[in-house]
Amino acid sequence: MRSFLIVETQPRRQGGTAVLVVHVNGKLVKEDYENFVPEFDRLARGHGKLRVLFDMSGLHGW
């Protein structure tokens, strides 16, 4: 099971700035970070400045 999930791969615009919603569940491991960073970089290149909402209500540590 993946520990993180990018909910919106096409961030919505709110007030002119893209908003990316990320849900984090379980325990984060090194591989989660290694998978997240390239995806985040790809989205940032495609959308410019991003506002990020991390829902960490299901996070159980790292």
N, C-alpha and C positions, 0 to 999 in steps of 0.2 A: 504494500500500500504506500502510495506517495504521501509524504508529510505535508506538502504544500500543493495548492491548486490555484492557478491563475484563472480567475473566473471570467474575466473579460479580456480576451486577446485583442479585441478592437476597442480600446478605451473610449468611453463616451466623453463628449465635451461638456463642460459645465462652466459657464462664465468665461469661455475662451480657452480654458486649460483642460487637457485630457485628464481623466480620472481613471486609474487602474485599480481594480479591486482584487486583493489577494487573500484567500482563506488559508490559514495554517492549522493543521490538525496533527495530533500525535506528537512524536518526538522528532525534532530536526536532526539530521545527520549531515556530514560533510558533502555527500552526494547531492543532497537537496540544494545546498548552496551552489554547488558546481553546475547544477541544471538550471537553477533560477537565474543566475547572473547573465548567461548568454541570452535567455529569453527576454529578460528585462532590458538588456542593451539593445536588442532588436526592436522592441517596442519603443524605446526612447528615441532611437534613430528615426523610426517611422512617424512618430508623433511629436517630436520635440519635447518641450517641457512637460513633465507628468506630475500630477498629484497622485499619491499612492495611499490607499486605505488598506491597512493590514488588519484583518479580522483574526486575532490570535486567541479567540475564546476557547478554542479546542487545543491550544498548545500545551504540551506536557513536559517541555524542557528541550534541552539539546545536549 
